[in-house]
């Protein structure tokens, strides 16, 4: 009996010694395995709008719009505001919702996550642009409140030339003068978004694999955006 107990103790001690000896190796392995994950989450853009010159941004107004041009301006609250009611085109706006957008980033960006704050004091349309290859090829996630303009509506669409194709939509809009936390992610052919931490949608489309990000307004005189951040995935 004593011999058996001694053998059991010896095996237990050996296991503990091996565990202790393995700890540095396991810790090193964990660090090595985590490095690719850290590299995949590189910050591509971190815009707090402290610089009023908008040096990293390009404004695009759709042609044949009315009540333009757009007026994108950083104000004393360190938010980016759009102060024009630009919309159009003349006689053709529902289903396309032309307006103005402002772009930033690199056309080579592929898989990334965008986070930002948005606050609306008008009841028409605003949104974000993903994987913008040029001014006529991108994805747009848009919110509209006004019933005359097709609201309440939240919609993901794809622009190809002058036309927009719906990829997903829901009959919901937004609250006036309330801050929204928006997150959108594009990985491969998957597009997903959340608002205030709650899942909004997940869709798939493989048309555009890379491109810049942007902010969008349609007849929205009184839209603010803040803390725009893009992280690679």
N, C-alpha and C positions, 0 to 999 in steps of 0.2 A: 504493500500500500504506500509506504513512504517513497519507494522508488518511482511508482506511477505518479505520485504527486510532484516529485522532483522533475520528472520528465515534462509534466504539464506546465510547471512554472518556467522551465527552461524554454519551452516553445513560446510561452507568453512573453517572456523577457526578450526573446529573439525578435518577435514580431514588433514589440515596442521600439527596440533599438533600430530595426529596419525602418519603421515609420519615422522616427526622429532623423535618421540618416537621409530619408527621402524628402524631407520637408524643403531643404534648399533647392533641390532639383525640381520639385513640383511648383515651388514659387517662381523659379526662373521660367519654367514652361508656361505658367499662367501669364507672365509678363510678355513672353514672346508671342503667344497666341492672341493677346489683346492688342498688340501693335497694329495689325491690319485693320482692326475695328476702329482704332483711333485715327488711322490714316484715312479711313472712309468717311469720317465726319469732319472734314476740314471746312473751316468757315470760308465761304466764297464772298459773302457780302454782309456787312454789319452797318446798316445805315440808320443813324439816330437823328439825322437832319439838323445837326449843329451848324453846318455850313449852308448858308442861304443861297449859294450860287448854283447848287445842283450840278456840280461838275461831272458826276458819274451818270447822269440821266439825260435821256433824249426824248423830247416831246414830239408826238405824232398826232395830228388832227386828221380824221378821215376827210376825204374830199367831198365837196358839195354839202357840207354841214351848214346849219343855220345857228344864229346866236353865238357865233364864235368870234375870234379864236378862243382857244382854251386859256386859262390863267392858272398855271401851277405855281404856287409860291410857298416858301417856308416862312411861317410866322413866328412871333415871339414865344409861342408855346412849344416850339420845337416839333411841331407837326407839319406835314406837307398838306396844304389845302388846294382844292381846285375850286376857283371862284367864278367860273363861267357856266352858263346854261347850255353849252354847245350840244347839239343833237342833229340828227338827220340820217340819211340824206333826205332832201325835199321829196315828199310824197311817198317815201319808202323807208320806214323805220322799224315797225313791228316785225319781229322775226330776225332782224339783223342788229338793231340797236346800235347804229353807228354813233360815234362820239369822239372822245379823245383818250389817248393813253400815253403813258410815260414809261420808258424802258431803261433797264440797267442790266449790267452783267456781260457775259461772254457767250457768243453764239455756239461755242463748243461745250458748254455745260450740258451734261447728260442727266444723270440721276441726282436729284437734290430734294431738299425740303425747304419750304418757304414759311416763315412765321411773320406775322405782322399784326398791328392794331388798326382798327378802322372805326370811324365814328361819322354818322350821317346826320345832317340837319336839314336835308331835303329828302323828298320821298320818291325820287325817280330811280336811276340805276347806277351801280358802281360794282367794281370787281377787281380781280387779279388776272394776270396773263402769265402763262407757263409755256416754256419751250418755244419761245418766239424765234423763228428762223428769219423772218423779215416781216414787213408791215401787213402782209396778207396771209401769213401761215403761222398759226399758233393755236393754243388752247386758251379758252377764256371761262373763268368761273365768275358768275354775275348774280347780283341780287337786285330785284325790282320790287318796289312797294306800291306805287301808284297803279290803280286798276285801269286807268285810261291807257297806260303804257304796257299793259299785259300782266301786271302784278295782281296778287302777290306771287312772286316767282323766284326760285333759286335754280340756276341752270348752268350746266357745264356744256360748252359747245366747242366746235372745232372750226376755225376759219380756214378756208381754202379759196384763195382769190377773193372775190367780192362776197362770197356766200358763207353763211354759218350753218353748220349741221349740229343738231342737238345730240348729245351723248347721254345726258341724264338731266332730269328736272324734278322739282317738287313744288307744290303750291304753298310756299312759305317765303317770308321776306325778312324784315329786320325792324328793330325798334329805333325810333328817332332819338337822336342825342344820347344814345347808349353806346358805350365802348364794346367792340367785339374783338375777341382774340381768334384770329384765323390761322389755320395751319393747312398747307397743301403739300403733297408729296408726289413726285413722279419717279418711278423706278421701272425701267424696262417699258412694257406697254401698260403698266398699272398706274392709275391716277386715283388718289384718294384725298379727302379733306375732312377736317373737323372744325367746329365753331364752339368756342368756349369749352373746349375739352370733350365735346360730344360728337360722335361720328356723324358726318353729313352724308357721305356717299363713298363708294368705291366703284370705279369703272375701268374698262380696258379699251385701249386704242393704240395702235402701233404706227400711226401716221407720222408723228414727229418724235424723234429720239433725242433731240438736244435743242438748246436755244436759251435765250435770255428770259428774264422775268419782267413783269410790268404791272402797272396800276391803271385802272380804267374808270372812266366816268361817262354816263349818258344822261344828258339833261339834268345834271346833278350839281347845281350851284350851292355848294355848301357841304363838301365832302372832305374828310381829313383822314390821313394815313400816318402811322407812326411805327418806329422800331422795326424796320424791315430787315429781316435776317435770312440769309440763304446758307445752308450747310450741305455739303456733298454727302451722298449716301452710297 
